């Protein structure tokens, strides 16, 4: 296997307290080769575990010819990548509310869900939580119950078509992800399993976009994307879901789901800089779900209460795609707001999926 052995630590809520209140059913580690018996005991006790990278992260730095990931290693296949990132594993008895809190706490976009035998049941993504929220599902519903429902995005039956081996090249993984992103369910994750079927991790579009840029030499990246700018790869404003500040939280999230866009612009009159109040992403929905914010809440009132600002996501339309990728990686943004360099009006949005697609679809495969 190309997966890098990982150092495991217990997932805990801010302040050091366990995120879950009661014990889980008996748990076996036989089907989780990346987890030690000690970690399996942690999952049994707390119903969740975070698998940390084995290499301690160091400040990101640019080498003479190659970019490096935060831990200084340059991934070329997905096994290298999952060994360098944090992965979240929960068992099926974990509540939706706890999964949402853990995803936010550990800055992931999905959690692998396993049963009491350690068998992979599927994955729970941010968009699953958004959908559960719009359906007014109980926060105390379990991840296992959700995966058995008709609404689950990544149940066990679907995982197979979104599974790759650790030896798959990043470019190939990005091509698969972008092809799935345009399907009815707009999948933005891939599951990585070794030859024995053991879970290595779950990749998001941001993980891939970030790694693709660091895995290329300056010359390779220039050959692939040339002088491509944010404007060239963004979704134009005419394709963006827009809601007024008086819309309810339920309406905004339903828009997000129906148009398969993980970002909704909140504006009252136009998409000028002064007319836009903010943007809503699945991460915002997870926080609202965890805080039990009523779906009837006016989105403008809620955003003002958060003192949320969209300007930190703004980049000018002439920014090179390489710099867009760097900003996404540095600030952990899945979406950038593209504004006119002349008028500062919003022109569109650039997602991490758009970025991965732009890099994966241009030129010849890396190394050729």
VMD Tcl script that draws the C-alpha trace (Angstrom):
set ca {
  {0.00 0.00 0.00}
  {1.11 3.59 -0.66}
  {-0.69 4.93 2.38}
  {1.61 6.54 4.89}
  {1.10 5.16 8.43}
  {-0.65 7.77 10.53}
  {-0.38 8.91 14.11}
  {-3.79 8.75 15.78}
  {-5.21 11.03 18.44}
  {-8.60 11.23 20.13}
  {-11.11 13.70 18.75}
  {-12.21 16.13 21.39}
  {-14.31 19.23 21.62}
  {-12.83 22.67 22.38}
  {-11.56 22.74 25.91}
  {-10.49 19.11 25.86}
  {-13.80 17.51 26.78}
  {-14.97 14.46 24.82}
  {-17.39 15.44 22.05}
  {-19.77 12.60 22.79}
  {-21.68 11.93 25.95}
  {-22.13 8.18 26.11}
  {-20.30 5.03 25.18}
  {-20.63 3.22 21.88}
  {-21.31 -0.44 21.13}
  {-18.37 -2.89 21.19}
  {-15.93 -1.99 18.45}
  {-13.35 -4.06 16.57}
  {-10.37 -2.73 14.68}
  {-9.86 -5.66 12.32}
  {-11.16 -3.82 9.24}
  {-9.39 -0.56 10.01}
  {-5.71 -1.20 9.25}
  {-4.85 2.47 9.77}
  {-6.11 2.38 13.36}
  {-4.35 0.80 16.30}
  {-6.13 -1.11 19.07}
  {-5.71 1.99 21.24}
  {-7.45 4.14 18.67}
  {-10.25 1.57 18.23}
  {-10.75 1.77 21.98}
  {-11.02 5.55 21.60}
  {-13.72 5.15 18.96}
  {-15.54 2.71 21.20}
  {-15.39 5.19 24.05}
  {-16.17 8.40 22.16}
  {-17.69 7.17 18.88}
  {-15.23 9.25 16.87}
  {-11.54 9.42 16.11}
  {-9.25 11.69 14.16}
  {-6.34 10.13 12.31}
  {-3.57 12.70 12.18}
  {-0.71 12.87 9.66}
  {2.41 11.06 10.77}
  {4.65 13.98 9.87}
  {4.33 17.11 11.99}
  {3.27 20.04 9.85}
  {5.80 22.77 9.21}
  {5.25 26.21 7.65}
  {4.51 26.00 3.95}
  {7.51 26.85 1.83}
  {8.37 26.99 -1.83}
  {11.32 24.91 -2.95}
  {13.58 25.88 -5.81}
  {11.65 23.83 -8.36}
  {8.75 22.26 -6.51}
  {6.13 23.40 -4.06}
  {5.79 21.44 -0.85}
  {2.74 20.43 1.13}
  {2.56 21.81 4.70}
  {4.63 18.89 6.01}
  {7.34 19.35 3.37}
  {6.46 16.25 1.28}
  {5.29 16.39 -2.32}
  {2.41 13.99 -3.07}
  {2.18 12.42 -6.51}
  {-0.42 9.70 -5.85}
  {-3.46 9.74 -3.59}
  {-1.79 7.41 -1.08}
  {0.85 10.05 -0.44}
  {-1.85 12.67 0.05}
  {-4.10 10.81 2.50}
  {-1.05 9.93 4.57}
  {-0.35 13.65 5.00}
  {-3.84 14.80 5.98}
  {-6.19 14.53 8.88}
  {-9.04 12.03 8.49}
  {-12.18 11.80 10.58}
  {-13.74 8.40 11.42}
  {-17.03 8.04 13.32}
  {-19.13 4.99 14.05}
  {-22.74 4.66 13.03}
  {-24.07 5.51 16.49}
  {-22.64 9.04 16.35}
  {-25.38 11.67 16.14}
  {-25.67 13.98 13.13}
  {-25.09 16.92 15.45}
  {-21.83 15.44 16.73}
  {-20.61 14.58 13.23}
  {-21.34 18.17 12.15}
  {-19.43 19.56 15.14}
  {-16.45 17.28 14.50}
  {-16.31 18.14 10.80}
  {-16.16 21.84 11.68}
  {-13.76 21.35 14.60}
  {-11.26 19.38 12.54}
  {-11.71 21.37 9.32}
  {-12.82 18.46 7.14}
  {-15.75 18.22 4.72}
  {-16.67 14.57 5.31}
  {-16.39 11.79 7.87}
  {-16.04 8.06 7.24}
  {-18.77 6.13 9.04}
  {-18.10 2.58 10.24}
  {-20.27 0.02 12.04}
  {-19.54 -1.78 15.30}
  {-17.41 -4.31 13.41}
  {-15.32 -1.63 11.78}
  {-16.92 -2.12 8.35}
  {-17.27 1.02 6.26}
  {-20.95 2.00 6.09}
  {-20.41 5.06 3.91}
  {-19.45 8.67 4.40}
  {-21.26 11.68 5.77}
  {-20.51 14.95 3.99}
  {-21.29 18.57 4.72}
  {-24.03 18.36 2.10}
  {-25.63 15.44 3.94}
  {-25.92 17.64 7.01}
  {-27.34 20.49 4.90}
  {-29.97 18.13 3.46}
  {-30.81 16.70 6.87}
  {-31.19 20.26 8.17}
  {-33.64 21.23 5.40}
  {-35.66 18.09 6.13}
  {-35.84 19.18 9.77}
  {-34.15 15.93 10.83}
  {-33.45 15.55 14.51}
  {-29.86 16.47 15.46}
  {-29.97 13.33 17.59}
  {-30.51 11.08 14.58}
  {-27.50 8.86 14.05}
  {-25.11 8.75 11.13}
  {-26.02 5.10 10.59}
  {-29.72 5.92 10.35}
  {-29.01 8.66 7.81}
  {-26.88 6.37 5.64}
  {-29.72 3.86 5.55}
  {-32.18 6.52 4.37}
  {-32.94 7.43 0.76}
  {-31.36 10.84 1.25}
  {-27.76 9.74 1.93}
  {-25.25 10.95 -0.66}
  {-22.50 8.42 0.01}
  {-23.98 5.18 1.35}
  {-22.08 1.94 0.98}
  {-23.80 1.19 -2.35}
  {-22.40 4.36 -3.93}
  {-18.93 4.27 -2.40}
  {-17.67 1.71 -4.93}
  {-17.88 4.08 -7.91}
  {-16.06 6.78 -5.93}
  {-13.28 4.59 -4.55}
  {-9.67 4.78 -5.72}
  {-6.52 2.93 -4.71}
  {-3.53 4.65 -3.10}
  {-1.49 4.21 -6.29}
  {-3.84 6.33 -8.42}
  {-2.21 9.54 -9.66}
  {-3.58 12.84 -8.41}
  {-4.47 13.93 -11.94}
  {-6.53 10.76 -12.49}
  {-8.30 11.24 -9.16}
  {-9.10 14.85 -10.05}
  {-10.51 13.78 -13.42}
  {-12.79 11.24 -11.71}
  {-13.92 13.76 -9.12}
  {-14.70 16.47 -11.66}
  {-16.68 14.02 -13.80}
  {-18.73 13.08 -10.71}
  {-19.14 16.74 -9.74}
  {-21.34 17.22 -12.80}
  {-23.52 14.20 -12.01}
  {-26.97 14.48 -10.42}
  {-25.56 14.30 -6.91}
  {-22.48 16.48 -7.59}
  {-20.03 14.30 -5.65}
  {-16.98 16.20 -4.45}
  {-15.23 13.42 -2.51}
  {-13.31 10.25 -3.24}
  {-12.75 7.32 -0.87}
  {-9.25 5.82 -0.79}
  {-8.91 2.10 0.06}
  {-5.88 -0.17 -0.05}
  {-5.68 -3.53 -1.82}
  {-7.18 -5.30 1.21}
  {-10.18 -2.96 1.32}
  {-8.85 -1.05 4.31}
  {-9.85 2.58 4.59}
  {-7.00 5.03 4.01}
  {-8.98 8.25 3.96}
  {-11.43 10.53 2.16}
  {-10.28 13.20 -0.30}
  {-12.14 16.44 -0.91}
  {-11.89 18.67 -3.97}
  {-9.88 21.18 -1.93}
  {-7.42 18.47 -0.89}
  {-6.87 17.58 -4.53}
  {-6.69 21.13 -5.84}
  {-4.12 22.02 -3.23}
  {-2.04 18.91 -3.83}
  {-2.14 19.22 -7.61}
  {-0.55 22.65 -7.46}
  {2.15 21.54 -5.04}
  {2.90 18.36 -7.00}
  {3.69 20.30 -10.17}
  {6.97 22.02 -10.89}
  {6.63 25.66 -11.88}
  {7.21 24.65 -15.51}
  {4.65 21.82 -15.36}
  {1.98 24.01 -13.82}
  {2.58 26.72 -16.40}
  {2.28 24.14 -19.17}
  {-1.01 22.92 -17.76}
  {-2.78 26.18 -16.99}
  {-0.60 28.71 -18.82}
  {-1.92 32.20 -18.18}
  {-5.35 31.00 -17.05}
  {-7.01 33.46 -14.67}
  {-9.79 33.28 -12.13}
  {-12.14 34.75 -14.74}
  {-11.43 31.90 -17.15}
  {-12.44 29.13 -14.72}
  {-15.11 30.74 -12.54}
  {-18.85 30.21 -12.62}
  {-20.32 33.48 -13.98}
  {-22.72 35.41 -11.78}
  {-25.66 34.50 -14.02}
  {-25.29 30.86 -12.90}
  {-25.06 31.63 -9.19}
  {-27.95 31.11 -6.78}
  {-28.86 34.47 -5.23}
  {-31.25 35.07 -2.32}
  {-32.38 38.28 -0.65}
  {-31.62 39.07 2.98}
  {-35.29 38.50 3.83}
  {-35.18 34.87 2.64}
  {-35.38 32.19 5.30}
  {-32.48 29.93 6.14}
  {-34.58 27.03 4.84}
  {-35.02 28.68 1.43}
  {-31.31 29.46 1.12}
  {-30.29 25.88 1.91}
  {-32.93 24.46 -0.44}
  {-31.47 26.66 -3.19}
  {-28.01 25.34 -2.41}
  {-29.22 21.77 -2.78}
  {-31.41 22.23 -5.84}
  {-28.78 23.91 -8.04}
  {-25.87 21.71 -6.84}
  {-23.86 24.76 -5.79}
  {-22.14 24.84 -2.42}
  {-22.43 28.59 -2.19}
  {-25.38 31.01 -2.19}
  {-24.94 34.77 -2.58}
  {-27.07 36.96 -0.32}
  {-27.86 40.31 -1.99}
  {-30.79 42.71 -1.87}
  {-30.54 44.59 -5.15}
  {-27.56 43.67 -7.30}
  {-24.14 42.02 -7.17}
  {-22.23 45.24 -6.70}
  {-19.86 45.38 -3.76}
  {-22.33 47.45 -1.77}
  {-25.32 45.29 -2.67}
  {-23.93 41.97 -1.42}
  {-24.48 41.13 2.23}
  {-22.56 37.86 2.28}
  {-22.37 34.28 1.08}
  {-23.62 31.09 2.69}
  {-21.70 27.82 2.39}
  {-22.27 24.31 3.78}
  {-19.86 25.14 6.61}
  {-22.21 27.92 7.71}
  {-25.11 25.46 7.59}
  {-23.24 23.00 9.81}
  {-22.69 25.69 12.43}
  {-26.36 26.69 12.30}
  {-27.42 23.03 12.57}
  {-25.20 22.55 15.62}
  {-26.59 25.69 17.23}
  {-30.21 24.64 16.48}
  {-30.93 27.84 14.54}
  {-34.60 27.72 13.39}
  {-35.03 27.25 9.64}
  {-37.49 30.15 9.68}
  {-34.71 32.59 10.62}
  {-34.16 35.40 8.12}
  {-30.76 34.86 6.52}
  {-29.83 38.55 6.60}
  {-30.49 38.78 10.32}
  {-28.45 35.64 10.95}
  {-25.49 36.82 8.87}
  {-25.43 40.19 10.64}
  {-25.41 38.40 13.97}
  {-22.42 36.35 12.85}
  {-20.65 39.51 11.69}
  {-19.68 37.39 8.69}
  {-17.82 39.13 5.87}
  {-17.34 37.88 2.33}
  {-14.52 40.30 1.43}
  {-11.69 38.01 2.67}
  {-12.73 35.59 -0.10}
  {-12.58 38.24 -2.82}
  {-9.91 38.12 -5.54}
  {-9.71 40.17 -8.73}
  {-10.72 38.49 -11.96}
  {-7.22 38.83 -13.40}
  {-5.58 36.79 -10.61}
  {-3.65 33.80 -12.05}
  {-5.18 30.43 -11.23}
  {-2.01 29.40 -9.42}
  {-2.44 32.27 -6.94}
  {-6.11 31.38 -6.49}
  {-5.06 27.86 -5.51}
  {-2.55 29.26 -3.05}
  {-5.20 31.45 -1.41}
  {-7.62 28.53 -1.12}
  {-4.90 26.42 0.47}
  {-3.66 29.12 2.84}
  {-7.11 30.23 4.02}
  {-8.91 26.85 3.70}
  {-11.54 28.35 1.41}
  {-13.54 26.11 -0.93}
  {-14.90 29.18 -2.73}
  {-13.45 32.48 -3.85}
  {-15.53 35.48 -4.87}
  {-14.29 36.87 -8.17}
  {-14.62 40.65 -8.44}
  {-13.88 43.07 -11.23}
  {-10.48 44.70 -10.95}
  {-12.07 47.90 -12.28}
  {-15.43 48.20 -10.49}
  {-15.17 45.67 -7.61}
  {-18.54 44.23 -8.68}
  {-18.96 40.48 -8.28}
  {-18.41 38.62 -11.54}
  {-18.65 35.03 -10.34}
  {-17.39 32.33 -7.98}
  {-14.45 29.95 -8.23}
  {-14.76 26.66 -6.34}
  {-12.08 24.14 -5.46}
  {-13.81 21.73 -7.83}
  {-13.51 24.29 -10.64}
  {-9.84 24.63 -9.83}
  {-9.16 20.89 -9.77}
  {-11.01 20.51 -13.07}
  {-8.99 23.30 -14.69}
  {-5.68 21.73 -13.70}
  {-6.68 18.13 -14.43}
  {-8.22 18.82 -17.83}
  {-5.41 20.94 -19.25}
  {-2.41 19.55 -21.09}
  {-0.95 16.07 -20.75}
  {-0.70 14.00 -17.56}
  {2.02 15.00 -15.14}
  {5.34 13.37 -15.78}
  {4.80 12.83 -19.50}
}
mol new
graphics top color blue
foreach p $ca { graphics top sphere $p radius 0.5 }
foreach p [lrange $ca 0 end-1] q [lrange $ca 1 end] { graphics top cylinder $p $q radius 0.2 }
display resetview
